[in-house]
Amino acid sequence: MRLLACNKVFLSLCIVQLFTLSGGRPRRKRTVSEVQLMHDLGELQQVQLRRRWLQMRLQGVRSGEAGPRRPDLSDLTPEEVQLALDLLEQILKSKHS
């Protein structure tokens, strides 16, 4: 009985050591298709995040039929404002070129 318990403890320690050495990394390298799939998934998530952000921003914007109206920009962060200003500058520069 004592030998069986020692074997279980030894086996458990070996398994823990194996996981510790691997550092949580997979035991084999990923194939090119797996890496490409992960890359595509990351891009898709970024596109969806941008799309949701843009839809939130456009909810308060109405069409120009009812007359000119400024969108409410009070809830934009300073980074978002700077990004919008940089984009507008790029558009103006591209029109002058």
PyMOL commands that set and color helices and strands:
alter all, ss='L'
color gray80, all
select helices_A, chain A and resi 2-22+32-58+64-66+78-96
alter helices_A, ss='H'
color red, helices_A
deselect
rebuild
show_as cartoon
